[in-house]
Amino acid sequence: MINLSNLKPAKGSVKNNSRVGRGQGSGGGGTAKRGHNGAKARSGYSQKRGFEGGQMPLQRRVPKFGFNNINRVEYKAINLDTIQSLADNLGVNSIDLGVLYNLGLTQKSDFVKILGRGVVSSPLEVKVNAFSKSAIEAIEKAGGTAIVDTVFNPDASIDLKGKKKSAAKEIKNISKSKVLKTVQILELPKLKSNVKVESATGASKSKIVVDDLKKVEGIGPKIAELLSNGGFDTFAKISIASIEDLQAILDAAGDRYAAHNPSTWSDQATLAAVGKWEELKELQERLNGGRPE
């Protein structure tokens, strides 16, 4: 029978605290169960996150670069030459977010911005999230309209779905026929490549003159090397090259060349190939780093 004389806690409900003594006789060793000297042996210790024993912590050793703007809007860039190719090969004169999605050029969540690389020759109605200033001017100059519109309706142009591959094949065939029609221009550098030079003895020697591609505004030493490696080593070859071919060489070289715009290189190279340096100089005065202003 339970009464005040035998009342006690249930078995296991009470745990005796470990009494920390001093010295060997306490049963806790010479450190009385507190370990060796240091912060953990002191009362009130709490370890801070990232603390590494007094040395410089990792988050301060590793440098921090850049700035992440939480309000930045990332756009999917579509250039004028791309939308013009859609008009030429698919007969699309009204381009919006749904059309670009059905053709596989964008994703559902993309914000699309039209940029000014290339030439527009058809009156197009373009409705996307944003435009560059040069793109608006080019579209309106061709008789089209540039409208900022965020409506995404792919059902209205569902019949265009899957036609991107056939359009790309047509563009490739057109670029090939362009090269075949203008292959005679390639003979132009050969007229200038061998220049007779009279030596001191009176004997004539042939000196090979290589086109200096750096005379084209926007082409520096590195890009000139890339173009030469890609087969465009003369003014004549660049003059008949499509913007897509030149841009593909820049894209393959990496992000460091992403800011370069080859849209005027063909026009400049055409003037340089025939030796019209004064006209080339006048053209370059209207450019900004090789880009149309």
Summary of the structure (lengths in Angstrom):
residues: 293
radius of gyration: 36.4
end to end distance: 103.2
largest distance: 137.4
contacts: 694
relative contact order: 0.08
helix: 42%
strand: 12%
